[in-house]
């Protein structure tokens, strides 16, 4: 008898990949992947996920014919998974690499489409481009899913406002695109199920917005006063934080909608934050 059960293997069972894993388990797929610690591996095993402990070194052996999703961050050498698993890439049904819209650099508030030329302007973005190119070089069915800022339960402006860590930094004309973690999972699910040949996809919401507006809305939902606005030049940001504000772009999700039949469940940050808060209080 031929085994027709599909198999997902996630290199890096982290925040986003775990949401996808839960969806595919519910569909009857076999699910496995890598984690860094024995305790997490044991916990996931009890949940039906075949977790392998992997510290970023040495070979990894996903099941033959599985769909790979790679969310391990790159380093200066590119993707660590590439070095450990490229010899087995030909055995994968598909390879999906989770990248970042940071590869486009600063567009002065303009729109990033999948065909927009890449223009990495930070070391982090250069590492991402190197990782993307490594996987494309395999000649396998590779999809690059470029993501903007990710938020969701436990990792949202609501949490920063509660902790007193939120700042309303204002830089004229600055906007960011965002994506709720569950919209990443549903988009990846759609990509796996459509079995497309690959290419670049953006998973993001429909409304790029100024960061200070998002913080203000989070404070409003929590019934507290928003933190005061601070001009960007007066904000005394770390070099890392300043680097995020060095790039301004709007990200289009039109191709993912057209090609995958996907729609974000949370098309604006208002929808996403309201849903997170509602789930917390249920």
Buried (B, 14 or more C-beta within 10 A) or exposed (E): EEEEEBBBBBBBBBBBBBBBBBBBBEEEBBBBBBBBEEEBBEEBEEEEBBBBEBEBEEEBEBBEEBBBBBBBBBEEEBBBBBBBBBEBBEBBBBBBBBBBBBBBBBBEEEBBBBEBEBEBBBEBBBBBBBBBBBBBEBEBBBBBBBBBBBBBBEEBBBBBBBEEEBBBBBBEEBBBBBBBBBBBBBBBBBBBEEEBEBBBBBBBBBBBBBBBBBBBBBBBBBEEEBBEEBEEEEBEBEEEEEBBBEBBBBBBBEBBBEBBEBBBBBBBBBBBBBBBBEEEEE
